[in-house]
Amino acid sequence: MKRPWTQVLFAVLVPVVAAAAKPDETPPSLTREHLHPSGAFTFRTPEDWKVAVSPANPNEVEASGGGVLVRFLDREGENGYDSLHVDCMLDRLAPEMEQEPRIRYEYDFIGGVVGERRVLDSAFEVRYMKPIGGYSVWRQRNVTIVGGGQSICAISYAPAPLWKKSKAVRALLDAVLSSLVFK
């Protein structure tokens, strides 16, 4: 029997936001729940975020707002989690030829196991040749989850200066990622 995935995994891998955050650093509430088209999981976003299924890939959903975005990629069955993680790390905001080849890693391939699911987590900065949303350098975080008959990548993207400057942005992206619940 598949057990609903609780947020235990992200409680381990995602830093907790201090309750004493300043009002301007407090992320908005995640008031909207979205069911992935596969029916495999749900996730939550702030009310004003846009959520859309990729026209090129019905298993890819992108949620965006406030200059940041999160992509959820669902793959049928249980894939090799290390190879899936690498594949998902290549999911960028622009084609390879429009990026500098050097990637600056914050951390890479931090793994763990929660229940029947294996997890890998990596974060790095990518510099794009042309600005995207007004920024050339973006922080990308990939969390790959495999187990229970499912394979999912949750990828967050934020302009690097915004990520470094705003605790609220960091807390918001962590909250959206940690809102993922398996069905």
C-alpha distance (Angstrom), angle and dihedral (degrees) to the residues before:
residue distance angle dihedral
M1 . . .
K2 3.80 . .
R3 3.76 112.3 .
P4 3.81 118.4 -148.3
W5 3.75 107.9 -103.6
T6 3.73 110.8 -115.9
Q7 3.73 124.4 -157.4
V8 3.79 93.4 -97.1
L9 3.79 92.0 111.4
F10 3.75 95.0 55.2
A11 3.77 91.7 42.5
V12 3.80 84.6 63.4
L13 3.81 98.2 40.6
V14 3.80 102.9 31.7
P15 3.80 120.6 69.3
V16 3.78 114.1 -117.6
V17 3.79 116.9 -117.6
A18 3.78 113.0 -124.2
A19 3.78 113.6 -111.8
A20 3.79 88.5 -135.6
A21 3.81 93.5 67.9
K22 3.79 115.7 143.0
P23 3.82 114.0 -103.2
D24 3.81 92.3 -109.6
E25 3.82 89.3 52.3
T26 3.79 95.9 51.4
P27 3.80 111.2 106.1
P28 3.79 119.1 -129.8
S29 3.79 118.9 -96.1
L30 3.78 117.6 -90.7
T31 3.79 95.7 -123.5
R32 3.82 100.8 157.2
E33 3.79 123.2 72.4
H34 3.81 119.1 -157.9
L35 3.80 128.3 -164.5
H36 3.80 113.5 -144.2
P37 3.85 110.5 -122.2
S38 3.82 89.6 -113.9
G39 3.80 89.4 60.4
A40 3.82 87.8 -131.0
F41 3.81 98.0 117.4
T42 3.77 147.8 -6.1
F43 3.78 131.2 -134.4
R44 3.79 135.0 -173.5
T45 3.81 133.5 -129.0
P46 3.79 138.4 177.1
E47 3.80 114.5 -84.5
D48 3.82 95.5 -105.4
W49 3.82 97.5 50.5
K50 3.79 120.9 112.4
V51 3.80 116.5 -129.2
A52 3.81 121.5 -168.1
V53 3.78 139.2 166.4
S54 3.80 113.0 -124.5
P55 3.81 111.1 -106.1
A56 3.82 88.4 -144.3
N57 3.83 96.4 48.2
P58 3.83 122.7 27.0
N59 3.82 89.6 -162.6
E60 3.82 92.3 61.1
V61 3.79 120.4 83.0
E62 3.78 123.2 -177.3
A63 3.79 123.3 -159.0
S64 3.80 117.9 -171.2
G65 3.77 142.2 172.2
G66 3.77 141.5 134.3
G67 3.81 92.6 29.7
V68 3.84 94.7 -58.7
L69 3.78 133.9 90.7
V70 3.78 143.9 -164.8
R71 3.80 126.1 -153.2
F72 3.77 123.4 -158.9
L73 3.80 115.6 -160.3
D74 3.79 119.0 -170.7
R75 3.79 121.3 -163.6
E76 3.78 121.6 -169.0
G77 3.81 115.5 -109.9
E78 3.78 127.9 -6.6
N79 3.78 112.8 -44.9
G80 3.80 126.4 -170.1
Y81 3.76 98.6 -80.5
D82 3.80 97.3 -146.8
S83 3.82 93.5 50.2
L84 3.81 91.1 42.9
H85 3.80 89.5 49.9
V86 3.81 91.6 53.2
D87 3.80 90.8 46.7
C88 3.80 91.6 50.8
M89 3.81 91.6 47.1
L90 3.81 86.1 63.7
D91 3.81 90.7 58.7
R92 3.80 98.1 105.8
L93 3.78 138.7 164.6
A94 3.82 93.6 -107.7
P95 3.82 136.3 22.4
E96 3.79 119.3 -80.0
M97 3.80 93.4 -103.9
E98 3.81 89.3 59.6
Q99 3.83 94.5 56.7
E100 3.75 133.2 75.5
P101 3.81 108.4 -109.5
R102 3.81 95.2 -129.7
I103 3.80 115.1 86.0
R104 3.81 121.3 -164.5
Y105 3.80 109.8 -143.1
E106 3.78 121.9 -149.7
Y107 3.82 89.6 -175.0
D108 3.77 134.0 -23.7
F109 3.80 138.2 -150.6
I110 3.77 99.7 -7.0
G111 3.78 102.9 173.1
G112 3.72 139.8 -167.4
V113 3.77 145.6 156.4
V114 3.77 126.0 -123.7
G115 3.79 115.2 -178.8
E116 3.78 107.5 -49.7
R117 3.81 95.4 -19.4
R118 3.80 129.2 92.6
V119 3.78 119.4 -150.9
L120 3.79 137.3 -162.2
D121 3.80 123.7 -172.1
S122 3.82 128.7 -169.3
A123 3.81 133.7 167.0
F124 3.79 128.8 -169.2
E125 3.80 145.1 149.1
V126 3.79 124.0 -108.0
R127 3.81 123.4 -163.8
Y128 3.80 114.5 -149.2
M129 3.81 122.6 -155.2
K130 3.82 91.7 -133.2
P131 3.79 121.6 37.3
I132 3.80 116.4 -102.5
G133 3.77 113.5 -152.0
G134 3.80 87.7 -9.5
Y135 3.84 95.5 -53.7
S136 3.80 132.3 97.6
V137 3.81 98.4 -169.7
W138 3.81 119.4 59.2
R139 3.80 131.9 -179.8
Q140 3.79 112.9 -135.2
R141 3.79 125.2 -167.3
N142 3.79 121.7 -169.1
V143 3.80 122.9 -164.8
T144 3.80 114.1 -176.9
I145 3.80 119.5 -166.5
V146 3.80 122.9 -171.4
G147 3.80 128.0 175.5
G148 3.75 143.6 73.1
G149 3.80 88.7 63.2
Q150 3.82 92.7 -58.2
S151 3.80 139.5 102.9
I152 3.79 119.3 -164.7
C153 3.78 136.4 169.6
A154 3.79 118.8 -159.8
I155 3.80 109.8 -166.6
S156 3.79 125.2 -174.8
Y157 3.81 124.8 -165.3
A158 3.80 127.0 -167.0
P159 3.79 133.2 164.3
A160 3.81 104.0 -100.0
P161 3.84 95.5 -127.3
L162 3.81 90.7 50.0
W163 3.82 91.3 47.1
K164 3.82 92.4 50.9
K165 3.81 95.4 44.0
S166 3.79 103.1 42.4
K167 3.79 125.5 61.9
A168 3.80 87.6 -176.3
V169 3.82 91.5 59.7
R170 3.80 91.3 49.0
A171 3.80 91.1 47.9
L172 3.81 91.9 46.7
L173 3.81 94.4 52.4
D174 3.79 91.3 45.6
A175 3.81 89.9 49.3
V176 3.82 93.5 51.1
L177 3.81 90.9 48.2
S178 3.78 92.5 46.9
S179 3.80 92.6 49.0
L180 3.82 90.6 73.4
V181 3.82 111.0 119.5
F182 3.79 123.8 -178.3
K183 3.79 119.6 -133.6
